[in-house]
Amino acid sequence: MQAETAIDVDSSFNGKLLDRLLGMAHHYRSEGNLRQAMELYWALLDKHPGTVQAQSARVSLLDQAEAYERAGARRVARAVYERLL
């Protein structure tokens, strides 16, 4: 019983930390710090796959790739698309 409670607490705490990292990434992106934002998005996706935060990071990376493509930065967009596969 105690082990289950510890796991629940750890999961809840980790979820909060992942939410904070995702929030930081969104903040960096809104400020125009795309490199920092993308580093955090990739870290969430690579290190915490299957989490809600990783899925949100995936959507944000796709949005950013589309923005790069619209801006004419097709090589950068393609690199993001390929890594997302």
PyMOL Python script that loads the backbone (N, CA, C, O; Angstrom):
from pymol import cmd

cmd.read_pdbstr("""\
ATOM      1  N   MET A   1       0.811  -1.191   0.000  1.00  0.00           N
ATOM      2  CA  MET A   1       0.000   0.000   0.000  1.00  0.00           C
ATOM      3  C   MET A   1       0.863   1.267   0.000  1.00  0.00           C
ATOM      4  O   MET A   1       0.586   2.212  -0.738  1.00  0.00           O
ATOM      5  N   GLN A   2       1.908   1.279   0.831  1.00  0.00           N
ATOM      6  CA  GLN A   2       2.780   2.447   0.877  1.00  0.00           C
ATOM      7  C   GLN A   2       3.531   2.629  -0.430  1.00  0.00           C
ATOM      8  O   GLN A   2       3.760   3.758  -0.863  1.00  0.00           O
ATOM      9  N   ALA A   3       3.916   1.525  -1.062  1.00  0.00           N
ATOM     10  CA  ALA A   3       4.632   1.615  -2.334  1.00  0.00           C
ATOM     11  C   ALA A   3       3.754   2.264  -3.391  1.00  0.00           C
ATOM     12  O   ALA A   3       4.231   3.088  -4.170  1.00  0.00           O
ATOM     13  N   GLU A   4       2.471   1.900  -3.427  1.00  0.00           N
ATOM     14  CA  GLU A   4       1.558   2.502  -4.393  1.00  0.00           C
ATOM     15  C   GLU A   4       1.404   3.996  -4.138  1.00  0.00           C
ATOM     16  O   GLU A   4       1.374   4.785  -5.083  1.00  0.00           O
ATOM     17  N   THR A   5       1.306   4.389  -2.885  1.00  0.00           N
ATOM     18  CA  THR A   5       1.184   5.799  -2.533  1.00  0.00           C
ATOM     19  C   THR A   5       2.437   6.559  -2.942  1.00  0.00           C
ATOM     20  O   THR A   5       2.338   7.674  -3.454  1.00  0.00           O
ATOM     21  N   ALA A   6       3.605   5.983  -2.729  1.00  0.00           N
ATOM     22  CA  ALA A   6       4.861   6.625  -3.127  1.00  0.00           C
ATOM     23  C   ALA A   6       4.919   6.795  -4.636  1.00  0.00           C
ATOM     24  O   ALA A   6       5.370   7.829  -5.129  1.00  0.00           O
ATOM     25  N   ILE A   7       4.464   5.784  -5.374  1.00  0.00           N
ATOM     26  CA  ILE A   7       4.460   5.871  -6.837  1.00  0.00           C
ATOM     27  C   ILE A   7       3.512   6.971  -7.287  1.00  0.00           C
ATOM     28  O   ILE A   7       3.844   7.742  -8.188  1.00  0.00           O
ATOM     29  N   ASP A   8       2.327   7.056  -6.668  1.00  0.00           N
ATOM     30  CA  ASP A   8       1.374   8.102  -7.017  1.00  0.00           C
ATOM     31  C   ASP A   8       1.951   9.486  -6.757  1.00  0.00           C
ATOM     32  O   ASP A   8       1.792  10.390  -7.577  1.00  0.00           O
ATOM     33  N   VAL A   9       2.620   9.656  -5.622  1.00  0.00           N
ATOM     34  CA  VAL A   9       3.227  10.942  -5.279  1.00  0.00           C
ATOM     35  C   VAL A   9       4.329  11.276  -6.272  1.00  0.00           C
ATOM     36  O   VAL A   9       4.409  12.409  -6.747  1.00  0.00           O
ATOM     37  N   ASP A  10       5.177  10.310  -6.593  1.00  0.00           N
ATOM     38  CA  ASP A  10       6.250  10.536  -7.562  1.00  0.00           C
ATOM     39  C   ASP A  10       5.680  10.911  -8.922  1.00  0.00           C
ATOM     40  O   ASP A  10       6.176  11.836  -9.566  1.00  0.00           O
ATOM     41  N   SER A  11       4.650  10.208  -9.366  1.00  0.00           N
ATOM     42  CA  SER A  11       4.038  10.497 -10.662  1.00  0.00           C
ATOM     43  C   SER A  11       3.450  11.898 -10.685  1.00  0.00           C
ATOM     44  O   SER A  11       3.611  12.630 -11.662  1.00  0.00           O
ATOM     45  N   SER A  12       2.777  12.265  -9.620  1.00  0.00           N
ATOM     46  CA  SER A  12       2.182  13.593  -9.530  1.00  0.00           C
ATOM     47  C   SER A  12       3.261  14.670  -9.532  1.00  0.00           C
ATOM     48  O   SER A  12       3.135  15.681 -10.223  1.00  0.00           O
ATOM     49  N   PHE A  13       4.316  14.453  -8.761  1.00  0.00           N
ATOM     50  CA  PHE A  13       5.418  15.410  -8.687  1.00  0.00           C
ATOM     51  C   PHE A  13       6.111  15.531 -10.040  1.00  0.00           C
ATOM     52  O   PHE A  13       6.387  16.636 -10.506  1.00  0.00           O
ATOM     53  N   ASN A  14       6.391  14.387 -10.669  1.00  0.00           N
ATOM     54  CA  ASN A  14       7.039  14.404 -11.981  1.00  0.00           C
ATOM     55  C   ASN A  14       6.164  15.101 -13.009  1.00  0.00           C
ATOM     56  O   ASN A  14       6.666  15.850 -13.848  1.00  0.00           O
ATOM     57  N   GLY A  15       4.868  14.863 -12.950  1.00  0.00           N
ATOM     58  CA  GLY A  15       3.949  15.533 -13.867  1.00  0.00           C
ATOM     59  C   GLY A  15       4.007  17.043 -13.705  1.00  0.00           C
ATOM     60  O   GLY A  15       3.974  17.781 -14.690  1.00  0.00           O
ATOM     61  N   LYS A  16       4.094  17.499 -12.465  1.00  0.00           N
ATOM     62  CA  LYS A  16       4.191  18.940 -12.211  1.00  0.00           C
ATOM     63  C   LYS A  16       5.496  19.502 -12.762  1.00  0.00           C
ATOM     64  O   LYS A  16       5.517  20.593 -13.331  1.00  0.00           O
ATOM     65  N   LEU A  17       6.580  18.756 -12.593  1.00  0.00           N
ATOM     66  CA  LEU A  17       7.867  19.212 -13.137  1.00  0.00           C
ATOM     67  C   LEU A  17       7.825  19.279 -14.659  1.00  0.00           C
ATOM     68  O   LEU A  17       8.322  20.233 -15.258  1.00  0.00           O
ATOM     69  N   LEU A  18       7.234  18.271 -15.278  1.00  0.00           N
ATOM     70  CA  LEU A  18       7.120  18.269 -16.736  1.00  0.00           C
ATOM     71  C   LEU A  18       6.244  19.423 -17.206  1.00  0.00           C
ATOM     72  O   LEU A  18       6.528  20.039 -18.234  1.00  0.00           O
ATOM     73  N   ASP A  19       5.181  19.721 -16.462  1.00  0.00           N
ATOM     74  CA  ASP A  19       4.339  20.877 -16.793  1.00  0.00           C
ATOM     75  C   ASP A  19       5.141  22.169 -16.733  1.00  0.00           C
ATOM     76  O   ASP A  19       4.984  23.045 -17.584  1.00  0.00           O
ATOM     77  N   ARG A  20       6.003  22.288 -15.725  1.00  0.00           N
ATOM     78  CA  ARG A  20       6.827  23.492 -15.592  1.00  0.00           C
ATOM     79  C   ARG A  20       7.794  23.629 -16.768  1.00  0.00           C
ATOM     80  O   ARG A  20       7.965  24.718 -17.316  1.00  0.00           O
ATOM     81  N   LEU A  21       8.423  22.517 -17.149  1.00  0.00           N
ATOM     82  CA  LEU A  21       9.344  22.557 -18.290  1.00  0.00           C
ATOM     83  C   LEU A  21       8.611  22.917 -19.573  1.00  0.00           C
ATOM     84  O   LEU A  21       9.113  23.703 -20.377  1.00  0.00           O
ATOM     85  N   LEU A  22       7.438  22.351 -19.767  1.00  0.00           N
ATOM     86  CA  LEU A  22       6.644  22.677 -20.952  1.00  0.00           C
ATOM     87  C   LEU A  22       6.256  24.153 -20.937  1.00  0.00           C
ATOM     88  O   LEU A  22       6.311  24.823 -21.968  1.00  0.00           O
ATOM     89  N   GLY A  23       5.868  24.653 -19.776  1.00  0.00           N
ATOM     90  CA  GLY A  23       5.534  26.069 -19.652  1.00  0.00           C
ATOM     91  C   GLY A  23       6.719  26.964 -19.968  1.00  0.00           C
ATOM     92  O   GLY A  23       6.564  28.002 -20.612  1.00  0.00           O
ATOM     93  N   MET A  24       7.901  26.566 -19.518  1.00  0.00           N
ATOM     94  CA  MET A  24       9.111  27.336 -19.830  1.00  0.00           C
ATOM     95  C   MET A  24       9.364  27.344 -21.333  1.00  0.00           C
ATOM     96  O   MET A  24       9.712  28.378 -21.904  1.00  0.00           O
ATOM     97  N   ALA A  25       9.188  26.198 -21.966  1.00  0.00           N
ATOM     98  CA  ALA A  25       9.393  26.116 -23.416  1.00  0.00           C
ATOM     99  C   ALA A  25       8.421  27.044 -24.140  1.00  0.00           C
ATOM    100  O   ALA A  25       8.812  27.764 -25.058  1.00  0.00           O
ATOM    101  N   HIS A  26       7.156  27.025 -23.727  1.00  0.00           N
ATOM    102  CA  HIS A  26       6.164  27.919 -24.344  1.00  0.00           C
ATOM    103  C   HIS A  26       6.550  29.382 -24.122  1.00  0.00           C
ATOM    104  O   HIS A  26       6.399  30.212 -25.018  1.00  0.00           O
ATOM    105  N   HIS A  27       7.044  29.687 -22.938  1.00  0.00           N
ATOM    106  CA  HIS A  27       7.454  31.060 -22.630  1.00  0.00           C
ATOM    107  C   HIS A  27       8.630  31.484 -23.514  1.00  0.00           C
ATOM    108  O   HIS A  27       8.623  32.577 -24.081  1.00  0.00           O
ATOM    109  N   TYR A  28       9.630  30.621 -23.626  1.00  0.00           N
ATOM    110  CA  TYR A  28      10.758  30.927 -24.511  1.00  0.00           C
ATOM    111  C   TYR A  28      10.274  31.183 -25.934  1.00  0.00           C
ATOM    112  O   TYR A  28      10.715  32.125 -26.592  1.00  0.00           O
ATOM    113  N   ARG A  29       9.370  30.339 -26.396  1.00  0.00           N
ATOM    114  CA  ARG A  29       8.867  30.491 -27.768  1.00  0.00           C
ATOM    115  C   ARG A  29       8.138  31.820 -27.931  1.00  0.00           C
ATOM    116  O   ARG A  29       8.323  32.510 -28.934  1.00  0.00           O
ATOM    117  N   SER A  30       7.315  32.179 -26.958  1.00  0.00           N
ATOM    118  CA  SER A  30       6.562  33.435 -27.059  1.00  0.00           C
ATOM    119  C   SER A  30       7.484  34.651 -27.030  1.00  0.00           C
ATOM    120  O   SER A  30       7.140  35.704 -27.569  1.00  0.00           O
ATOM    121  N   GLU A  31       8.648  34.511 -26.407  1.00  0.00           N
ATOM    122  CA  GLU A  31       9.636  35.599 -26.371  1.00  0.00           C
ATOM    123  C   GLU A  31      10.531  35.614 -27.601  1.00  0.00           C
ATOM    124  O   GLU A  31      11.344  36.524 -27.767  1.00  0.00           O
ATOM    125  N   GLY A  32      10.389  34.612 -28.465  1.00  0.00           N
ATOM    126  CA  GLY A  32      11.224  34.538 -29.655  1.00  0.00           C
ATOM    127  C   GLY A  32      12.519  33.780 -29.457  1.00  0.00           C
ATOM    128  O   GLY A  32      13.358  33.754 -30.358  1.00  0.00           O
ATOM    129  N   ASN A  33      12.702  33.161 -28.297  1.00  0.00           N
ATOM    130  CA  ASN A  33      13.896  32.350 -28.033  1.00  0.00           C
ATOM    131  C   ASN A  33      13.648  30.927 -28.532  1.00  0.00           C
ATOM    132  O   ASN A  33      13.489  29.991 -27.748  1.00  0.00           O
ATOM    133  N   LEU A  34      13.621  30.794 -29.851  1.00  0.00           N
ATOM    134  CA  LEU A  34      13.218  29.523 -30.450  1.00  0.00           C
ATOM    135  C   LEU A  34      14.198  28.398 -30.163  1.00  0.00           C
ATOM    136  O   LEU A  34      13.786  27.254 -29.974  1.00  0.00           O
ATOM    137  N   ARG A  35      15.483  28.704 -30.128  1.00  0.00           N
ATOM    138  CA  ARG A  35      16.464  27.646 -29.864  1.00  0.00           C
ATOM    139  C   ARG A  35      16.242  27.024 -28.489  1.00  0.00           C
ATOM    140  O   ARG A  35      16.222  25.802 -28.344  1.00  0.00           O
ATOM    141  N   GLN A  36      16.077  27.876 -27.488  1.00  0.00           N
ATOM    142  CA  GLN A  36      15.847  27.361 -26.137  1.00  0.00           C
ATOM    143  C   GLN A  36      14.524  26.609 -26.050  1.00  0.00           C
ATOM    144  O   GLN A  36      14.438  25.561 -25.409  1.00  0.00           O
ATOM    145  N   ALA A  37      13.501  27.145 -26.696  1.00  0.00           N
ATOM    146  CA  ALA A  37      12.193  26.484 -26.686  1.00  0.00           C
ATOM    147  C   ALA A  37      12.286  25.107 -27.323  1.00  0.00           C
ATOM    148  O   ALA A  37      11.787  24.125 -26.774  1.00  0.00           O
ATOM    149  N   MET A  38      12.923  25.042 -28.475  1.00  0.00           N
ATOM    150  CA  MET A  38      13.012  23.762 -29.176  1.00  0.00           C
ATOM    151  C   MET A  38      13.853  22.759 -28.402  1.00  0.00           C
ATOM    152  O   MET A  38      13.547  21.566 -28.411  1.00  0.00           O
ATOM    153  N   GLU A  39      14.904  23.216 -27.732  1.00  0.00           N
ATOM    154  CA  GLU A  39      15.708  22.301 -26.904  1.00  0.00           C
ATOM    155  C   GLU A  39      14.846  21.657 -25.820  1.00  0.00           C
ATOM    156  O   GLU A  39      14.940  20.454 -25.577  1.00  0.00           O
ATOM    157  N   LEU A  40      14.010  22.462 -25.174  1.00  0.00           N
ATOM    158  CA  LEU A  40      13.138  21.915 -24.134  1.00  0.00           C
ATOM    159  C   LEU A  40      12.073  20.997 -24.725  1.00  0.00           C
ATOM    160  O   LEU A  40      11.783  19.940 -24.165  1.00  0.00           O
ATOM    161  N   TYR A  41      11.491  21.397 -25.857  1.00  0.00           N
ATOM    162  CA  TYR A  41      10.489  20.532 -26.496  1.00  0.00           C
ATOM    163  C   TYR A  41      11.101  19.179 -26.853  1.00  0.00           C
ATOM    164  O   TYR A  41      10.499  18.137 -26.593  1.00  0.00           O
ATOM    165  N   TRP A  42      12.298  19.193 -27.449  1.00  0.00           N
ATOM    166  CA  TRP A  42      12.955  17.929 -27.812  1.00  0.00           C
ATOM    167  C   TRP A  42      13.282  17.109 -26.569  1.00  0.00           C
ATOM    168  O   TRP A  42      13.129  15.888 -26.576  1.00  0.00           O
ATOM    169  N   ALA A  43      13.728  17.765 -25.512  1.00  0.00           N
ATOM    170  CA  ALA A  43      14.050  17.036 -24.278  1.00  0.00           C
ATOM    171  C   ALA A  43      12.808  16.349 -23.722  1.00  0.00           C
ATOM    172  O   ALA A  43      12.868  15.193 -23.303  1.00  0.00           O
ATOM    173  N   LEU A  44      11.693  17.053 -23.719  1.00  0.00           N
ATOM    174  CA  LEU A  44      10.448  16.443 -23.238  1.00  0.00           C
ATOM    175  C   LEU A  44      10.060  15.254 -24.101  1.00  0.00           C
ATOM    176  O   LEU A  44       9.662  14.207 -23.592  1.00  0.00           O
ATOM    177  N   LEU A  45      10.177  15.423 -25.392  1.00  0.00           N
ATOM    178  CA  LEU A  45       9.788  14.361 -26.321  1.00  0.00           C
ATOM    179  C   LEU A  45      10.725  13.162 -26.229  1.00  0.00           C
ATOM    180  O   LEU A  45      10.274  12.017 -26.239  1.00  0.00           O
ATOM    181  N   ASP A  46      12.022  13.422 -26.140  1.00  0.00           N
ATOM    182  CA  ASP A  46      13.006  12.334 -26.129  1.00  0.00           C
ATOM    183  C   ASP A  46      13.110  11.624 -24.776  1.00  0.00           C
ATOM    184  O   ASP A  46      13.244  10.402 -24.717  1.00  0.00           O
ATOM    185  N   LYS A  47      13.047  12.398 -23.699  1.00  0.00           N
ATOM    186  CA  LYS A  47      13.285  11.820 -22.374  1.00  0.00           C
ATOM    187  C   LYS A  47      12.019  11.360 -21.659  1.00  0.00           C
ATOM    188  O   LYS A  47      12.083  10.572 -20.716  1.00  0.00           O
ATOM    189  N   HIS A  48      10.866  11.857 -22.111  1.00  0.00           N
ATOM    190  CA  HIS A  48       9.608  11.535 -21.423  1.00  0.00           C
ATOM    191  C   HIS A  48       8.518  11.157 -22.424  1.00  0.00           C
ATOM    192  O   HIS A  48       7.414  11.698 -22.365  1.00  0.00           O
ATOM    193  N   PRO A  49       8.814  10.235 -23.342  1.00  0.00           N
ATOM    194  CA  PRO A  49       7.820   9.862 -24.356  1.00  0.00           C
ATOM    195  C   PRO A  49       6.582   9.255 -23.696  1.00  0.00           C
ATOM    196  O   PRO A  49       6.661   8.630 -22.638  1.00  0.00           O
ATOM    197  N   GLY A  50       5.465   9.452 -24.335  1.00  0.00           N
ATOM    198  CA  GLY A  50       4.232   8.881 -23.813  1.00  0.00           C
ATOM    199  C   GLY A  50       3.521   9.746 -22.788  1.00  0.00           C
ATOM    200  O   GLY A  50       2.407   9.428 -22.373  1.00  0.00           O
ATOM    201  N   THR A  51       4.158  10.843 -22.374  1.00  0.00           N
ATOM    202  CA  THR A  51       3.505  11.738 -21.416  1.00  0.00           C
ATOM    203  C   THR A  51       2.669  12.770 -22.168  1.00  0.00           C
ATOM    204  O   THR A  51       2.881  13.027 -23.353  1.00  0.00           O
ATOM    205  N   VAL A  52       1.735  13.341 -21.460  1.00  0.00           N
ATOM    206  CA  VAL A  52       0.906  14.405 -22.032  1.00  0.00           C
ATOM    207  C   VAL A  52       1.791  15.569 -22.462  1.00  0.00           C
ATOM    208  O   VAL A  52       1.560  16.183 -23.504  1.00  0.00           O
ATOM    209  N   GLN A  53       2.791  15.865 -21.664  1.00  0.00           N
ATOM    210  CA  GLN A  53       3.689  16.982 -21.962  1.00  0.00           C
ATOM    211  C   GLN A  53       4.506  16.710 -23.224  1.00  0.00           C
ATOM    212  O   GLN A  53       4.758  17.627 -24.006  1.00  0.00           O
ATOM    213  N   ALA A  54       4.915  15.476 -23.426  1.00  0.00           N
ATOM    214  CA  ALA A  54       5.658  15.126 -24.640  1.00  0.00           C
ATOM    215  C   ALA A  54       4.775  15.291 -25.869  1.00  0.00           C
ATOM    216  O   ALA A  54       5.240  15.753 -26.911  1.00  0.00           O
ATOM    217  N   GLN A  55       3.514  14.919 -25.753  1.00  0.00           N
ATOM    218  CA  GLN A  55       2.602  15.083 -26.882  1.00  0.00           C
ATOM    219  C   GLN A  55       2.372  16.562 -27.186  1.00  0.00           C
ATOM    220  O   GLN A  55       2.281  16.952 -28.350  1.00  0.00           O
ATOM    221  N   SER A  56       2.282  17.370 -26.158  1.00  0.00           N
ATOM    222  CA  SER A  56       2.143  18.807 -26.359  1.00  0.00           C
ATOM    223  C   SER A  56       3.401  19.385 -26.997  1.00  0.00           C
ATOM    224  O   SER A  56       3.320  20.254 -27.865  1.00  0.00           O
ATOM    225  N   ALA A  57       4.559  18.903 -26.566  1.00  0.00           N
ATOM    226  CA  ALA A  57       5.823  19.339 -27.160  1.00  0.00           C
ATOM    227  C   ALA A  57       5.872  18.961 -28.634  1.00  0.00           C
ATOM    228  O   ALA A  57       6.345  19.744 -29.458  1.00  0.00           O
ATOM    229  N   ARG A  58       5.388  17.768 -28.975  1.00  0.00           N
ATOM    230  CA  ARG A  58       5.349  17.320 -30.370  1.00  0.00           C
ATOM    231  C   ARG A  58       4.501  18.279 -31.213  1.00  0.00           C
ATOM    232  O   ARG A  58       4.902  18.662 -32.312  1.00  0.00           O
ATOM    233  N   VAL A  59       3.346  18.659 -30.702  1.00  0.00           N
ATOM    234  CA  VAL A  59       2.467  19.591 -31.417  1.00  0.00           C
ATOM    235  C   VAL A  59       3.158  20.939 -31.592  1.00  0.00           C
ATOM    236  O   VAL A  59       3.089  21.539 -32.665  1.00  0.00           O
ATOM    237  N   SER A  60       3.818  21.413 -30.552  1.00  0.00           N
ATOM    238  CA  SER A  60       4.525  22.697 -30.635  1.00  0.00           C
ATOM    239  C   SER A  60       5.666  22.642 -31.641  1.00  0.00           C
ATOM    240  O   SER A  60       5.893  23.605 -32.373  1.00  0.00           O
ATOM    241  N   LEU A  61       6.380  21.530 -31.684  1.00  0.00           N
ATOM    242  CA  LEU A  61       7.463  21.379 -32.664  1.00  0.00           C
ATOM    243  C   LEU A  61       6.906  21.350 -34.084  1.00  0.00           C
ATOM    244  O   LEU A  61       7.492  21.938 -34.993  1.00  0.00           O
ATOM    245  N   LEU A  62       5.794  20.679 -34.274  1.00  0.00           N
ATOM    246  CA  LEU A  62       5.164  20.656 -35.592  1.00  0.00           C
ATOM    247  C   LEU A  62       4.719  22.058 -35.990  1.00  0.00           C
ATOM    248  O   LEU A  62       4.924  22.470 -37.132  1.00  0.00           O
ATOM    249  N   ASP A  63       4.117  22.788 -35.068  1.00  0.00           N
ATOM    250  CA  ASP A  63       3.716  24.174 -35.340  1.00  0.00           C
ATOM    251  C   ASP A  63       4.919  25.022 -35.733  1.00  0.00           C
ATOM    252  O   ASP A  63       4.844  25.823 -36.665  1.00  0.00           O
ATOM    253  N   GLN A  64       6.031  24.843 -35.019  1.00  0.00           N
ATOM    254  CA  GLN A  64       7.225  25.627 -35.322  1.00  0.00           C
ATOM    255  C   GLN A  64       7.795  25.252 -36.680  1.00  0.00           C
ATOM    256  O   GLN A  64       8.241  26.123 -37.428  1.00  0.00           O
ATOM    257  N   ALA A  65       7.785  23.969 -37.005  1.00  0.00           N
ATOM    258  CA  ALA A  65       8.267  23.535 -38.321  1.00  0.00           C
ATOM    259  C   ALA A  65       7.419  24.154 -39.426  1.00  0.00           C
ATOM    260  O   ALA A  65       7.947  24.596 -40.447  1.00  0.00           O
ATOM    261  N   GLU A  66       6.112  24.186 -39.221  1.00  0.00           N
ATOM    262  CA  GLU A  66       5.229  24.811 -40.209  1.00  0.00           C
ATOM    263  C   GLU A  66       5.527  26.298 -40.350  1.00  0.00           C
ATOM    264  O   GLU A  66       5.481  26.840 -41.454  1.00  0.00           O
ATOM    265  N   ALA A  67       5.832  26.960 -39.235  1.00  0.00           N
ATOM    266  CA  ALA A  67       6.191  28.380 -39.278  1.00  0.00           C
ATOM    267  C   ALA A  67       7.499  28.582 -40.045  1.00  0.00           C
ATOM    268  O   ALA A  67       7.619  29.520 -40.833  1.00  0.00           O
ATOM    269  N   TYR A  68       8.470  27.707 -39.816  1.00  0.00           N
ATOM    270  CA  TYR A  68       9.723  27.781 -40.576  1.00  0.00           C
ATOM    271  C   TYR A  68       9.456  27.604 -42.064  1.00  0.00           C
ATOM    272  O   TYR A  68      10.021  28.319 -42.891  1.00  0.00           O
ATOM    273  N   GLU A  69       8.602  26.658 -42.400  1.00  0.00           N
ATOM    274  CA  GLU A  69       8.299  26.405 -43.811  1.00  0.00           C
ATOM    275  C   GLU A  69       7.637  27.626 -44.450  1.00  0.00           C
ATOM    276  O   GLU A  69       8.001  28.024 -45.556  1.00  0.00           O
ATOM    277  N   ARG A  70       6.675  28.212 -43.759  1.00  0.00           N
ATOM    278  CA  ARG A  70       6.007  29.413 -44.282  1.00  0.00           C
ATOM    279  C   ARG A  70       6.986  30.567 -44.459  1.00  0.00           C
ATOM    280  O   ARG A  70       6.832  31.382 -45.369  1.00  0.00           O
ATOM    281  N   ALA A  71       7.998  30.636 -43.585  1.00  0.00           N
ATOM    282  CA  ALA A  71       8.990  31.716 -43.643  1.00  0.00           C
ATOM    283  C   ALA A  71      10.080  31.445 -44.676  1.00  0.00           C
ATOM    284  O   ALA A  71      10.980  32.264 -44.864  1.00  0.00           O
ATOM    285  N   GLY A  72       9.998  30.299 -45.342  1.00  0.00           N
ATOM    286  CA  GLY A  72      10.980  29.975 -46.366  1.00  0.00           C
ATOM    287  C   GLY A  72      12.186  29.199 -45.865  1.00  0.00           C
ATOM    288  O   GLY A  72      13.106  28.924 -46.635  1.00  0.00           O
ATOM    289  N   ALA A  73      12.195  28.844 -44.593  1.00  0.00           N
ATOM    290  CA  ALA A  73      13.310  28.068 -44.025  1.00  0.00           C
ATOM    291  C   ALA A  73      12.983  26.581 -44.162  1.00  0.00           C
ATOM    292  O   ALA A  73      12.779  25.874 -43.174  1.00  0.00           O
ATOM    293  N   ARG A  74      12.940  26.136 -45.403  1.00  0.00           N
ATOM    294  CA  ARG A  74      12.487  24.770 -45.684  1.00  0.00           C
ATOM    295  C   ARG A  74      13.439  23.699 -45.154  1.00  0.00           C
ATOM    296  O   ARG A  74      12.994  22.629 -44.738  1.00  0.00           O
ATOM    297  N   ARG A  75      14.731  23.971 -45.165  1.00  0.00           N
ATOM    298  CA  ARG A  75      15.683  22.972 -44.646  1.00  0.00           C
ATOM    299  C   ARG A  75      15.483  22.741 -43.151  1.00  0.00           C
ATOM    300  O   ARG A  75      15.514  21.606 -42.675  1.00  0.00           O
ATOM    301  N   VAL A  76      15.280  23.815 -42.433  1.00  0.00           N
ATOM    302  CA  VAL A  76      15.048  23.692 -40.993  1.00  0.00           C
ATOM    303  C   VAL A  76      13.730  22.964 -40.750  1.00  0.00           C
ATOM    304  O   VAL A  76      13.651  22.069 -39.909  1.00  0.00           O
ATOM    305  N   ALA A  77      12.702  23.355 -41.493  1.00  0.00           N
ATOM    306  CA  ALA A  77      11.398  22.701 -41.353  1.00  0.00           C
ATOM    307  C   ALA A  77      11.512  21.211 -41.638  1.00  0.00           C
ATOM    308  O   ALA A  77      10.974  20.386 -40.899  1.00  0.00           O
ATOM    309  N   ARG A  78      12.210  20.874 -42.704  1.00  0.00           N
ATOM    310  CA  ARG A  78      12.363  19.460 -43.066  1.00  0.00           C
ATOM    311  C   ARG A  78      13.088  18.680 -41.969  1.00  0.00           C
ATOM    312  O   ARG A  78      12.708  17.554 -41.651  1.00  0.00           O
ATOM    313  N   ALA A  79      14.121  19.273 -41.397  1.00  0.00           N
ATOM    314  CA  ALA A  79      14.864  18.599 -40.324  1.00  0.00           C
ATOM    315  C   ALA A  79      13.946  18.299 -39.136  1.00  0.00           C
ATOM    316  O   ALA A  79      14.027  17.225 -38.540  1.00  0.00           O
ATOM    317  N   VAL A  80      13.086  19.240 -38.799  1.00  0.00           N
ATOM    318  CA  VAL A  80      12.155  19.022 -37.689  1.00  0.00           C
ATOM    319  C   VAL A  80      11.148  17.944 -38.062  1.00  0.00           C
ATOM    320  O   VAL A  80      10.888  17.038 -37.270  1.00  0.00           O
ATOM    321  N   TYR A  81      10.574  18.034 -39.269  1.00  0.00           N
ATOM    322  CA  TYR A  81       9.605  17.021 -39.708  1.00  0.00           C
ATOM    323  C   TYR A  81      10.219  15.625 -39.648  1.00  0.00           C
ATOM    324  O   TYR A  81       9.600  14.687 -39.144  1.00  0.00           O
ATOM    325  N   GLU A  82      11.438  15.497 -40.164  1.00  0.00           N
ATOM    326  CA  GLU A  82      12.082  14.176 -40.198  1.00  0.00           C
ATOM    327  C   GLU A  82      12.372  13.651 -38.794  1.00  0.00           C
ATOM    328  O   GLU A  82      12.226  12.457 -38.532  1.00  0.00           O
ATOM    329  N   ARG A  83      12.774  14.527 -37.911  1.00  0.00           N
ATOM    330  CA  ARG A  83      13.055  14.078 -36.542  1.00  0.00           C
ATOM    331  C   ARG A  83      11.762  13.688 -35.817  1.00  0.00           C
ATOM    332  O   ARG A  83      11.777  12.817 -34.948  1.00  0.00           O
ATOM    333  N   LEU A  84      10.663  14.323 -36.168  1.00  0.00           N
ATOM    334  CA  LEU A  84       9.381  13.999 -35.547  1.00  0.00           C
ATOM    335  C   LEU A  84       8.832  12.645 -35.994  1.00  0.00           C
ATOM    336  O   LEU A  84       7.967  12.073 -35.330  1.00  0.00           O
ATOM    337  N   LEU A  85       9.334  12.136 -37.113  1.00  0.00           N
ATOM    338  CA  LEU A  85       8.823  10.843 -37.606  1.00  0.00           C
ATOM    339  C   LEU A  85       9.157   9.697 -36.692  1.00  0.00           C
ATOM    340  O   LEU A  85       8.794   8.555 -36.975  1.00  0.00           O
TER     341      LEU A  85
END
""", "prot")
cmd.dss("prot")
cmd.show_as("cartoon", "prot")
cmd.util.cbc("prot")
cmd.orient("prot")
